């Protein structure tokens, strides 16, 4: 899922002083003579040769004049060596970062392609600190805390008692950010997004394979990014609506779920985009249903219901014959998949979730590829 960054990280990098010593030997040049030619104290040259003193821009120019080796060669050797030392120090610090690393669902992040595959031995686990920092785009666990503590303050949890695993939730949100960054979207236009609702709704009648690309396209035309990211253990989030870089992002995890839940969740997130604060991060859990106390969540629930079943026809759900024919006729009248009608009947308690009419629902397996 993440693109690996090419990193110059050989296991051994010698200090530039070793190369300098080799060149001095080739020229039968002693340190004393080199120091005289450079106009430097012998101690300074000795420290450069020993790798204790850095080769600066001025020193590189002096070596160029004395040895006829370009200054950029010495500066590049010095830069590579100092980078190597910095990476060694960083690798040594990773042991201290292991408690932070272990807060995350590492195996699931490996399966999602976020982290390198490999058996989670102690030695290998330590090597995952660096790629996890890169994934989040932070320099340290302290940077992660500073960034995501701020984001956490914007969370609006539909299920506060369960949505407590901040590490897993932020990893899932970051996966959505990266997926959204690969999408081309227009400037956000709320009127266009609202005008697209009927076309989006009509897609419930299409084969599942056609839904994701077309739904993504309609959202992108209105300036909203729609991404599908598998749920991570501990998140208890089926969908989220938030704003990233001045544009709305809708992220769904409803893969392999029933179509009635998918469409309700999608339009629920659309409601947050159209109606609610741009700085909030709405963490939704479809299983919370009408138990949520938040005014914003209740409003999003009503919006999703009204998009799927126009309010003027919702009363008919109480009188609808509980037969395949009755539900299919009503669904045709609505221009909607019959499984969504079944879901609304279950939500209202007219039929149970084990009822035979559940067979009218469709089960979606939507691809997670968001770059098509």
C-alpha positions in Angstrom: 0.0 0.0 0.0 2.8 2.4 0.8 5.6 3.2 -1.6 9.0 2.4 -0.3 11.5 5.2 -0.2 14.9 4.4 -1.6 17.3 4.7 1.3 21.1 4.7 1.1 21.8 2.4 4.0 24.9 0.1 3.5 25.9 -2.0 6.5 29.4 -0.4 6.5 30.5 3.1 5.5 34.1 4.2 6.1 34.9 7.7 7.0 36.3 9.9 4.2 39.6 10.0 6.1 40.3 6.5 4.9 39.9 7.5 1.3 42.1 10.5 2.0 44.8 8.2 3.6 44.7 5.9 0.5 45.2 8.9 -1.8 48.1 10.2 0.4 49.7 6.8 0.2 49.4 6.8 -3.6 51.1 10.1 -3.7 53.7 9.3 -1.0 52.3 12.3 0.9 52.7 12.4 4.6 50.3 14.1 7.0 52.9 16.6 7.9 53.3 17.6 4.2 49.6 17.6 3.6 49.1 19.9 6.6 51.8 22.3 5.3 50.2 22.3 1.8 46.8 23.0 3.2 48.0 25.6 5.7 46.4 23.6 8.5 47.7 22.5 11.9 48.9 18.9 11.8 46.4 18.0 14.6 43.5 19.2 12.3 44.7 17.0 9.4 45.2 14.1 11.8 41.5 14.4 13.0 40.2 14.5 9.4 42.2 11.4 8.5 40.9 9.6 11.7 37.3 10.6 10.8 36.9 12.7 14.0 36.7 16.0 12.2 34.2 16.7 9.4 35.2 17.8 5.9 33.6 21.2 5.5 33.1 23.1 2.2 36.4 25.0 2.8 38.3 21.9 3.6 36.9 20.2 0.4 38.2 23.1 -1.7 41.6 22.9 -0.1 41.8 19.1 -0.8 40.7 19.8 -4.4 43.7 22.2 -4.9 46.2 19.9 -3.2 45.1 16.5 -4.5 43.2 17.5 -7.7 40.2 15.6 -6.5 36.9 17.6 -6.9 35.5 19.2 -3.8 32.1 17.6 -4.5 33.6 14.2 -4.2 34.8 14.9 -0.6 31.5 16.6 0.4 29.5 13.6 -1.0 31.7 11.1 0.9 31.4 13.2 4.1 27.6 13.4 3.7 27.2 9.7 3.2 29.3 8.9 6.2 27.4 11.4 8.5 24.1 10.0 7.2 25.3 6.5 8.0 26.2 7.6 11.6 22.8 9.3 12.0 21.0 6.1 10.8 23.1 4.0 13.3 22.0 6.3 16.1 18.4 6.2 15.0 18.5 2.4 14.9 19.9 2.3 18.4 17.1 4.5 19.6 14.4 2.2 18.1 14.6 -0.1 21.2 13.2 2.8 23.2 10.4 3.2 20.7 9.2 -0.4 21.0 6.4 0.3 23.6 5.0 2.8 21.1 5.3 0.4 18.2 3.5 -2.4 20.1 0.4 -0.2 20.5 -0.4 -0.9 16.8 -1.9 -4.0 15.2 1.3 -5.0 13.5 0.2 -8.2 11.9 -2.8 -6.5 10.3 -0.7 -3.6 9.1 1.6 -6.2 7.5 -1.3 -7.9 5.8 -2.5 -4.5 4.5 1.0 -3.8 3.0 1.7 -0.9 5.4 4.6 -2.7 7.1 7.1 -5.2 5.6 6.2 -8.8 5.9 8.1 -11.1 8.2 7.8 -13.1 11.4 7.4 -10.8 14.4 10.5 -11.9 16.2 12.1 -9.4 18.7 14.8 -8.5 16.2 12.5 -8.1 13.2 9.9 -6.2 15.2 12.5 -3.6 16.2 13.1 -3.0 12.5 9.5 -2.0 12.0 9.9 1.3 13.9 11.4 3.1 11.0 8.7 2.1 8.4 5.9 2.9 10.8 7.3 6.4 11.3 7.5 6.8 7.6 4.0 5.5 7.1 2.7 8.2 9.5 5.0 10.8 8.0 6.4 11.7 11.5 10.0 11.8 12.7 9.5 10.2 16.1 6.8 8.8 18.4 6.7 12.2 20.0 5.9 13.7 16.5 3.1 11.1 16.2 1.7 12.0 19.6 1.8 15.8 18.8 0.0 15.3 15.4 -2.5 12.7 16.5 -3.3 14.1 19.9 -4.4 17.1 18.0 -6.5 15.0 15.6 -8.0 13.0 18.5 -9.4 16.2 19.9 -11.5 16.4 16.7 -12.9 12.9 17.0 -16.7 12.5 17.2 -17.2 8.9 18.3 -20.5 7.2 17.5 -19.5 4.4 20.0 -17.3 6.1 22.6 -17.1 3.0 24.9 -15.5 0.9 22.1 -13.7 3.4 19.9 -10.8 3.8 22.4 -7.9 2.2 20.5 -6.4 5.5 19.3 -3.3 3.8 17.8 -5.4 1.4 15.6 -7.8 4.2 14.6 -5.1 6.6 13.6 -3.4 3.9 11.5 -6.7 3.2 9.7 -7.2 6.9 9.2 -3.7 7.3 7.8 -4.3 4.5 5.3 -7.3 6.5 4.1 -5.3 9.7 3.8 -2.7 8.0 1.6 -5.4 6.3 -0.5 -7.1 9.6 -1.0 -3.9 11.3 -2.0 -3.7 9.1 -5.1 -7.2 10.2 -6.3 -7.8 13.1 -8.6 -10.7 15.2 -7.4 -12.3 18.5 -8.5 -12.7 21.5 -6.2 -15.3 20.7 -3.6 -18.8 21.7 -4.6 -21.6 20.9 -2.1 -24.4 21.6 -4.5 -22.9 19.2 -7.0 -22.4 16.5 -4.3 -26.0 16.8 -3.3 -27.2 16.8 -6.9 -25.4 13.5 -7.4 -27.3 11.7 -4.7 -30.0 10.2 -7.0 -27.3 8.8 -9.4 -25.4 7.4 -6.4 -28.6 5.8 -5.0 -29.4 4.2 -8.4 -26.1 2.3 -8.3 -27.6 0.0 -5.7 -29.2 -1.8 -8.6 -25.8 -2.3 -10.3 -23.5 -5.4 -9.9 -21.1 -4.9 -6.9 -18.1 -4.8 -9.3 -19.5 -1.6 -10.9 -20.3 0.3 -7.8 -17.0 1.3 -6.4 -15.5 2.9 -9.5 -18.7 4.8 -10.4 -19.4 5.9 -6.8 -15.8 7.1 -6.5 -16.1 9.0 -9.8 -19.3 10.8 -8.8 -17.7 11.8 -5.5 -14.5 13.0 -7.2 -16.5 15.1 -9.6 -18.0 17.0 -6.6 -14.6 17.3 -5.0 -14.9 14.5 -2.4 -12.5 11.6 -2.0 -14.1 8.2 -1.4 -11.8 5.4 -0.3 -12.3 1.8 0.8 -9.9 0.6 3.5 -10.3 -2.7 5.4 -11.1 -2.3 9.1 -8.2 -2.8 11.5 -8.7 -4.8 14.8 -9.7 -2.5 17.6 -11.1 0.3 15.5 -14.8 -0.4 15.7 -15.2 2.1 12.8 -17.2 1.2 9.7 -17.0 4.7 8.1 -15.6 8.1 8.7 -16.1 11.5 7.3 -13.5 14.2 7.7 -11.7 17.0 5.9 -8.1 16.6 4.7 -6.3 19.4 2.8 -9.5 21.4 2.5 -11.5 18.6 0.9 -13.9 16.1 2.3 -12.7 12.5 2.7 -15.2 9.6 3.1 -13.6 6.4 4.2 -15.5 3.1 4.4 -14.5 -0.3 5.8 -17.6 -2.2 4.9 -15.9 -4.9 2.8 -17.7 -8.2 2.5 -20.9 -6.8 4.2 -24.6 -6.6 3.3 -25.6 -4.0 0.8 -28.2 -2.4 3.1 -25.6 -1.5 5.6 -23.2 -0.3 3.0 -25.6 2.2 1.4 -26.9 3.4 4.7 -23.3 4.0 5.9 -22.3 5.8 2.7 -25.2 8.3 2.8 -24.6 8.7 6.5 -21.1 9.9 5.8 -22.4 12.1 2.9 -24.6 13.8 5.5 -21.6 14.6 7.7 -19.9 16.2 4.7 -22.9 18.3 3.7 -24.2 19.3 7.1 -21.5 19.1 9.9 -18.3 20.9 11.0 -15.3 20.6 8.7 -12.9 20.2 11.6 -14.6 17.2 13.1 -13.6 13.6 12.5 -16.8 11.5 12.6 -16.0 7.9 13.6 -19.1 5.9 12.8 -20.0 2.4 13.7 -23.0 1.0 11.8 -23.9 -1.3 14.8 -24.6 1.8 17.0 -27.9 2.4 15.1 -30.3 4.7 16.9 -28.6 4.4 20.2 -26.3 7.3 19.5 -27.0 10.4 21.5 -25.2 12.9 19.3 -27.4 15.3 17.5 -25.1 15.2 14.5 -25.2 11.3 14.4 -29.0 11.3 14.6 -29.2 13.9 11.9 -27.0 11.8 9.6 -29.1 8.7 10.3 -32.3 10.6 9.3 -30.5 11.9 6.2 -29.4 8.5 5.1 -32.9 7.0 5.7 -34.6 9.8 3.7 -32.2 9.4 0.8 -32.9 5.7 0.6 -36.6 5.7 1.4 -38.2 9.1 0.7 -40.0 10.3 3.8 -43.4 10.4 2.0 -43.1 6.6 1.4 -41.6 5.5 4.7 -45.1 5.0 6.2 -45.6 2.2 3.6 -42.9 0.1 5.3 -45.3 -0.5 8.1 -48.0 -1.8 5.7 -45.8 -3.6 3.3 -46.7 -7.3 2.7 -43.8 -9.4 4.1 -43.4 -11.4 0.9 -40.7 -11.5 -1.8 -43.2 -10.1 -4.3 -44.3 -7.3 -2.0 -40.8 -6.1 -1.2 -39.6 -6.4 -4.8 -42.6 -4.4 -6.1 -41.9 -1.7 -3.5 -38.2 -1.7 -4.4 -39.0 -1.3 -8.1 -41.2 1.7 -7.2 -38.3 3.2 -5.3 -35.7 2.4 -7.9 -33.7 0.6 -5.2 -32.3 -2.8 -4.5 -34.8 -4.9 -2.5 -32.1 -5.8 0.0 -32.2 -2.2 1.2 -35.9 -2.4 1.8 -35.3 -5.6 3.8 -32.7 -3.8 5.9 -35.2 -1.0 6.7 -37.8 -3.5 7.7 -35.3 -5.1 10.1 -34.3 -1.8 11.5 -37.9 -1.0 12.3 -38.4 -4.4 13.9 -40.9 -5.7 11.4 -38.8 -8.8 10.7 -35.8 -10.4 12.4 -32.3 -10.6 11.1 -32.7 -14.3 10.6 -35.9 -14.0 8.6 -36.1 -15.7 5.2 -36.5 -12.4 3.4 -32.8 -11.7 4.3 -32.0 -13.7 1.2 -33.1 -10.6 -0.8 -30.0 -8.8 0.5 -26.8 -8.7 -1.6 -23.4 -9.3 0.0 -20.7 -7.0 -1.3 -17.1 -7.7 -1.6 -15.8 -4.3 -2.7 -12.2 -4.0 -3.9 -9.8 -1.9 -1.8 -8.0 -0.6 -4.8 -8.5 3.1 -4.7 -6.3 4.3 -7.5 -8.4 3.1 -10.4 
